[in-house]
């Protein structure tokens, strides 16, 4: 039986060809142009030869990707396009296209070119989410709510303080994508099969014409390395994990019992049988899609594990689908989250009432005893803990604590009462006071949180500028390549 076996064609060649048409068609044409220009500039082929190749590439671009359907017997899109170039430019000129180049270095170059634009897309989508979260944080600098540790009410916070934490992890994730982009945007071209070439090529010239910021200097690593794939996968995983933890919080706070926040009606689905139901299913879809992104990204990581450090299909055709699927899934999540945050509202009055419930200001009462009575903190902690324990036993809520209860606890622990007055006691238990005095860097006080938001906003602006600069460099490379192609022609 001749190549390819129909089953091999069905399950391997045809899907890979479809992926190449989706992701690699335009990068391949750009790479052919840049390579032809560089070969002519280096005197490896004549200007007329390069011009013939460039004209053929232009004709193929005009025909469009739809004109290049899969044909059994042609292994991949590269051979299909190369065959068409030879057909258009002639065997002598078209046949020189692959001088000083291999499918190995070309394949990795095309994957990197396709990946880099999608990584930039994610960075920009992430920054749009940051903008939506930042707007909510600015709006709620003084919106009191309970903060939680171990899923239990712990201390009063503000919604802005919580969101400043969210923005902090989003900034870390943004940095991970920026680092992944820097790794991806390095050119492997010139490595050929793995050893480089005996022709006097200019690797940096072809890299510049294609918008790469640098070259992969090691020709072994250029075709054997997979860190540009795993760096992207790790960035997807980190962001998905961070967002999933926030999603858990939002789902809990959107319950009828918590009644803390309201997901906009445009994201709510109803029950087919229960008229009262208001289901915030967008968060459930997000949780599921984050799992999908994690799964695709883990596939990328696993495929790069325990394979030869060289040319292998594991990190070539086979790895494109999970990589691009991971990016597509996380992109959808970012867009959905942005819309959710743009429309999110809080039950502010209810949250303010909850902020002081569950004895959440007990820490400040102990701190106040230290500041205003001179009691050592550990003893102050014991006194307040005893008061809370007795209140819980008696079924007394935190809103009905009294100074007499504190003094009874002091008598029990210290053998004496404390020089402490009603006004001091009431102030120490006030959740607004708790928040206001925590003014240290990154603290929950509105001024401290606002200062942190200012710093995070500076990082957002800087990241936005870096993304715009990366886009501009890619556009500039396209212009340089077009001009060089014209000059060769």
Secondary structure, DSSP 8 states (H G I E B T S, - for coil): --SS-HHHIIIIIHHHHHHHHHHTHHHHHHHHHHHHHHHHHTTSS-HHHHHHHHHHHHHHHHH-GGG----TT--SHHHHHHHHHHHHH-HHHHTTTTTT--HHHHHHHHHHHHHHHHHHHHHHHHHHHHHHHHHHHHHTTT-EEEEEETTEEEEEEEHHHHHHHHHHHHHHHHHHHHHHHHHHSEE-TT-TTTT--SS---HHHHHHHTT-SEE---HHHHHH--HHHHHHHHHHHHHHHHHHHHHHHHHHHTSTTT--EE--GGG-B--SS-TT--B-HHHHHHHHHHHHHHHHHHHHHHHTTT--SSS-GGGTHHHHHHHHHHHHHHHHHHHHHHHHHHH-EE-HHHHHHHHTGGGTTHHHHHHHHHHHH---HHHHHHHHHHHHHHHHHHT--GGG--HHHHHHHHHHHHSS--S--HHHHHHHT-HHHHHHT--STT-SSHHHHHHHHHHHHHHHHHHHHHHHHHHHHHHHHHHHHHHHHHHH-
